[in-house]
Amino acid sequence: MRDILSGNIARYRKELGYTQETIAEKLGVTFQAVSKWETGQTIPDTTLLPPLAGILGISIDKLLGYSAFQSDISYYEENYQKNEYYWGIQPSMMCLKVLELLPPVKRYKLLDVGCGEGKDAVFFARCGYDVSAFDISEAGLEKTKRLADYAKVTVNTFRANIWDYRLDEHVDVIYSSGVLHYIKPELRDEIMADYKMHINENGITAFQVFVEKPFIAAAPEKEAHSHYWKSGQLSYYFHDWYFEHCTETVFDCNSSGIPHKHADNRLFARNNSTG
Ligand SMILES: C[S@@+](CC[C@H](N)C(=O)[O-])C[C@H]1O[C@@H](n2cnc3c(N)ncnc32)[C@H](O)[C@@H]1O
């Protein structure tokens, strides 16, 4: 909760172009107090939450991160609560591509968006990346931590909704497998712009998204709030980056115990904007 609150104060303040001093002045507190809220060292007094939310132009629920979580509990939560790993513990082949494109010759910062039970995040940490990973599922994050402990590595896990989360520091890799279809279409432009803006020069995105194809029936586990991508849509967002690897494939899946097909687009794009 504290992480979400501090992140939201910083995020919505910056979106409005306010400085910490502006917020402090409006609330009658010191800017050091605002700075401490944003770094999570302290939290605002409850009497300050209504005026703070008002200044930031959002509801108190949104400030506290409630609305997002309550409206969208992960379909996978129940499966993640079981002892066995729903997605297994072997990393995706996509991880190997990341290793090839940005070998961990130093502790590159990597963010795993929607890490699930952590098979990929833990693999990256074992390889020497400095890994942060978030998911909406508490149970998935618990399992990620458990897997990391077992492998004796650290993954900085935190709970967030992809709709609300925005980066506040630069990273070298943003990795996401099978998650970006949870972004509401109207938020895609903003979120993709945020990801692009926070990748260091020469850094990469490694994204796998599900793609709509008229000849493929909806998957049995397709949730009402998932929004498959159109062919080429992901490439459009990164058209000005260097494409290291881009594929669109149809593959068989059995994840729900019912054989079905998916179409996916995998894009590994490099930020060589200054090159
Ligand atoms: C298909 S699983 C992929 C998990 C993991 N990336 C992997 O490949 O093993 C999709 C993940 O997205 C997470 N998820 C669903 N909606 C989300 C949201 N709004 N914000 C963040 N994560 C979300 C689910 O909890 C789930 O772990």
The ligand as a Gaussian input file, in Angstrom:
#p B3LYP/6-31G(d) Opt

LIG

0 1
 C       -0.272000     -15.230000     -19.064000
 S        0.268000     -14.759000     -17.456000
 C        1.996000     -14.489000     -17.810000
 C        2.866000     -14.541000     -16.595000
 C        4.360000     -14.455000     -16.841000
 N        4.726000     -13.287000     -17.613000
 C        4.863000     -15.696000     -17.508000
 O        5.137000     -15.641000     -18.716000
 O        4.976000     -16.714000     -16.831000
 C       -0.404000     -13.114000     -17.319000
 C       -0.034000     -12.397000     -16.034000
 O       -0.529000     -11.074000     -16.082000
 C       -0.955000     -10.721000     -14.780000
 N       -1.921000      -9.622000     -14.882000
 C       -3.208000      -9.656000     -15.288000
 N       -3.753000      -8.441000     -15.270000
 C       -2.799000      -7.594000     -14.820000
 C       -2.774000      -6.201000     -14.563000
 N       -3.833000      -5.449000     -14.789000
 N       -1.630000      -5.648000     -14.091000
 C       -0.531000      -6.419000     -13.859000
 N       -0.501000      -7.757000     -14.082000
 C       -1.616000      -8.342000     -14.567000
 C       -1.571000     -11.997000     -14.250000
 O       -1.673000     -12.010000     -12.850000
 C       -0.613000     -13.034000     -14.803000
 O        0.419000     -13.323000     -13.895000

